[in-house]
Amino acid sequence: ASAHLVVAPAGSCARGAIVITVAGFSFFLGAALVLVAVFVLLEYLVRRRSAPTELTRRIAHVAACVFAVAVHPAIPVWMFMTIAIAFSGLMLLSRHFQVFTSIHKVRRRSLGDVYLPLGLAIGALIAGDRFEIFVAAALTLGLGDVAAGFTGDFLRSSSKTWWGSVVFMIVTAMVVAACGFGEISIAAVAILAAATERYSPFGTDNLTIPLVSAGLLALLG
């Protein structure tokens, strides 16, 4: 049996217990090191190779969401949320000291890099032990949002576009369907999350997309 630490309220059984396995925490640490390595590589590409920050920021965005999906089942929800909130604070410090310009430097006013881990924490809170809800919300944020951004770049637009919203809906529908949800949930999340993405200013879509996506799936799924 794997080593583990169990913290449970007095008189409780398995229900409500908080379990941190050594294997799970070790996996989290390994995945965190990989994520940090990706951030460092992106920063090197910006500072030494003049890589465009709009591209590196989106790569970091996807990497962070994939990381969240990977580690979510390995650690308790309370720990996931605590780490996400701490990571948001680290992003604020990084912005102040310009540590990761590959993530913070964008053409528009945005605190999306700070909001993203908080949005993932919200998604985890709503999803609870329903991993499929968290996966759908996190990948909607990670893939749908970035796909909409690339569409705007292709159209040479400095603001959000209707075509970007359409692409967002298509990607979101594919993500939600792949997570095993029904047609009503797919349509509701695709439409409402796309509207949320379009009308959330200053990077707040990184908060509102997981909130809307996870909330709808918890309600309808």
C-alpha positions as CSV (number, residue, x, y, z in Angstrom):
1,A,0.0,0.0,0.0
2,S,1.2,3.6,-0.7
3,A,2.1,5.8,2.1
4,H,-0.5,8.4,2.9
5,L,-1.5,11.0,5.4
6,V,-5.1,11.2,6.5
7,V,-6.7,14.1,8.3
8,A,-10.3,13.6,9.4
9,P,-12.7,15.2,11.8
10,A,-13.3,13.4,15.1
11,G,-15.8,10.7,14.7
12,S,-15.9,10.7,10.9
13,C,-15.4,7.8,8.6
14,A,-13.9,7.9,5.1
15,R,-16.6,10.4,4.1
16,G,-15.1,13.9,4.6
17,A,-11.6,12.6,5.2
18,I,-8.8,14.6,3.6
19,V,-6.2,12.3,2.1
20,I,-2.8,13.3,0.7
21,T,-0.9,10.4,-0.8
22,V,2.8,10.5,-1.2
23,A,2.5,9.4,-4.8
24,G,0.0,12.1,-5.5
25,F,2.0,14.9,-3.9
26,S,5.2,13.6,-5.6
27,F,3.3,13.8,-9.0
28,F,2.2,17.3,-8.2
29,L,5.8,18.4,-7.4
30,G,7.0,16.8,-10.6
31,A,4.3,18.5,-12.7
32,A,5.0,21.8,-11.0
33,L,8.7,21.6,-12.0
34,V,7.7,20.9,-15.6
35,L,5.4,23.9,-15.6
36,V,8.1,26.2,-14.2
37,A,10.5,24.8,-16.8
38,V,8.0,25.8,-19.5
39,F,7.7,29.3,-18.1
40,V,11.5,29.7,-17.9
41,L,11.8,28.5,-21.5
42,L,9.2,30.9,-22.7
43,E,11.0,33.7,-20.9
44,Y,14.2,32.8,-22.6
45,L,12.6,32.8,-26.0
46,V,11.2,36.3,-25.3
47,R,14.4,37.8,-23.9
48,R,16.9,36.1,-26.1
49,R,15.0,35.2,-29.3
50,S,12.5,38.0,-29.4
51,A,9.5,35.6,-29.5
52,P,6.2,37.5,-29.6
53,T,4.7,37.8,-26.1
54,E,1.1,37.3,-27.4
55,L,2.2,33.8,-28.5
56,T,4.2,32.9,-25.3
57,R,1.4,34.2,-23.1
58,R,-1.1,31.8,-24.8
59,I,1.3,28.9,-24.6
60,A,1.6,29.6,-20.8
61,H,-2.1,29.9,-20.6
62,V,-2.7,26.4,-22.1
63,A,0.2,24.9,-20.1
64,A,-1.3,26.2,-16.8
65,C,-4.7,24.7,-17.6
66,V,-3.3,21.4,-18.7
67,F,-1.2,21.3,-15.5
68,A,-4.3,22.0,-13.5
69,V,-6.2,19.1,-15.1
70,A,-3.2,16.8,-14.5
71,V,-2.7,17.5,-10.8
72,H,-6.3,18.0,-9.8
73,P,-7.0,14.3,-9.1
74,A,-3.6,13.9,-7.4
75,I,-4.2,16.3,-4.5
76,P,-7.2,17.2,-2.3
77,V,-9.5,20.1,-3.5
78,W,-8.5,22.2,-0.5
79,M,-4.9,21.9,-1.4
80,F,-5.5,22.6,-5.1
81,M,-7.4,25.8,-4.2
82,T,-4.7,26.9,-1.7
83,I,-2.0,26.4,-4.2
84,A,-4.0,28.2,-6.9
85,I,-4.5,31.3,-4.7
86,A,-0.8,31.3,-3.8
87,F,0.1,31.1,-7.5
88,S,-2.1,34.1,-8.2
89,G,-0.2,36.0,-5.6
90,L,3.1,34.9,-7.2
91,M,1.8,36.2,-10.5
92,L,1.1,39.6,-8.9
93,L,4.7,39.7,-7.6
94,S,6.0,38.6,-11.0
95,R,4.1,41.4,-12.7
96,H,5.6,44.0,-10.2
97,F,9.2,42.8,-10.6
98,Q,8.8,41.9,-14.3
99,V,10.0,38.3,-13.8
100,F,7.9,36.6,-16.5
101,T,7.5,39.3,-19.2
102,S,6.6,36.4,-21.6
103,I,3.3,36.0,-19.6
104,H,2.6,39.6,-18.5
105,K,3.4,41.7,-21.5
106,V,0.4,42.2,-23.7
107,R,-1.0,44.8,-26.0
108,R,-4.1,45.5,-23.9
109,R,-4.9,46.1,-20.2
110,S,-5.3,42.7,-18.6
111,L,-4.8,40.9,-15.3
112,G,-5.7,37.6,-16.9
113,D,-2.5,36.0,-15.6
114,V,-3.5,36.8,-12.0
115,Y,-7.1,35.8,-12.5
116,L,-6.4,32.4,-14.2
117,P,-5.4,30.4,-11.1
118,L,-8.3,32.0,-9.2
119,G,-10.6,30.9,-12.0
120,L,-9.3,27.4,-11.8
121,A,-9.8,27.4,-8.0
122,I,-13.4,28.4,-8.5
123,G,-13.9,25.6,-11.0
124,A,-12.4,23.1,-8.6
125,L,-14.7,24.4,-5.8
126,I,-17.8,24.0,-7.9
127,A,-16.8,20.7,-9.4
128,G,-16.0,19.1,-6.0
129,D,-15.3,15.4,-6.6
130,R,-16.8,15.5,-10.1
131,F,-13.5,15.5,-12.1
132,E,-15.3,15.6,-15.5
133,I,-16.8,19.0,-14.6
134,F,-13.4,20.4,-13.7
135,V,-11.8,19.1,-16.8
136,A,-14.5,20.6,-19.0
137,A,-14.2,24.0,-17.3
138,A,-10.4,24.1,-17.3
139,L,-10.0,23.0,-20.9
140,T,-12.8,25.4,-22.0
141,L,-10.7,28.1,-20.5
142,G,-7.4,26.7,-21.7
143,L,-8.4,25.8,-25.3
144,G,-11.5,27.8,-26.1
145,D,-10.1,31.1,-24.9
146,V,-6.8,30.7,-26.8
147,A,-8.5,29.6,-30.0
148,A,-10.7,32.7,-29.9
149,G,-7.5,34.8,-29.4
150,F,-5.7,33.2,-32.4
151,T,-8.8,33.8,-34.5
152,G,-8.7,37.5,-33.6
153,D,-5.0,37.6,-34.5
154,F,-5.7,35.9,-37.9
155,L,-8.3,38.6,-38.6
156,R,-5.8,41.3,-37.4
157,S,-8.1,42.6,-34.8
158,S,-6.9,44.1,-31.5
159,S,-10.2,43.4,-29.8
160,K,-12.5,40.4,-29.5
161,T,-14.4,39.4,-32.6
162,W,-17.6,37.6,-33.4
163,W,-15.6,35.0,-35.4
164,G,-13.5,34.4,-32.3
165,S,-16.7,33.8,-30.3
166,V,-17.9,31.3,-32.9
167,V,-14.5,29.4,-32.7
168,F,-14.8,29.5,-28.9
169,M,-18.2,27.9,-29.1
170,I,-17.0,25.1,-31.4
171,V,-14.0,24.3,-29.3
172,T,-16.0,24.4,-26.1
173,A,-18.7,22.1,-27.5
174,M,-16.0,19.6,-28.5
175,V,-14.4,19.8,-25.0
176,V,-17.7,19.3,-23.2
177,A,-18.8,16.5,-25.5
178,A,-15.4,14.8,-25.0
179,C,-16.0,14.9,-21.2
180,G,-19.2,12.9,-21.7
181,F,-21.9,15.5,-21.2
182,G,-25.3,15.5,-23.1
183,E,-26.5,17.8,-25.8
184,I,-28.3,20.3,-23.5
185,S,-25.2,20.8,-21.4
186,I,-23.0,21.0,-24.5
187,A,-25.2,23.7,-26.1
188,A,-25.7,25.7,-22.9
189,V,-22.0,25.8,-21.9
190,A,-20.9,26.6,-25.5
191,I,-23.3,29.5,-25.9
192,L,-23.1,31.0,-22.4
193,A,-19.4,30.6,-21.9
194,A,-18.8,32.2,-25.3
195,A,-20.9,35.2,-24.3
196,T,-19.1,35.3,-21.0
197,E,-15.7,35.3,-22.8
198,R,-16.7,38.1,-25.2
199,Y,-18.1,40.5,-22.6
200,S,-15.6,40.0,-19.7
201,P,-13.1,42.9,-19.7
202,F,-9.5,43.2,-18.6
203,G,-8.8,39.4,-18.4
204,T,-11.7,38.7,-16.1
205,D,-12.8,36.0,-18.5
206,N,-10.2,33.8,-16.8
207,L,-12.5,34.1,-13.7
208,T,-15.9,34.0,-15.3
209,I,-15.4,31.2,-17.9
210,P,-14.7,28.5,-15.2
211,L,-17.4,29.9,-13.0
212,V,-20.1,29.7,-15.8
213,S,-18.8,26.5,-17.3
214,A,-18.5,24.5,-14.1
215,G,-21.7,26.1,-12.7
216,L,-23.8,25.1,-15.7
217,L,-22.4,21.6,-15.8
218,A,-23.0,21.1,-12.1
219,L,-26.6,22.3,-12.6
220,L,-27.4,20.5,-15.8
221,G,-25.0,17.5,-15.8
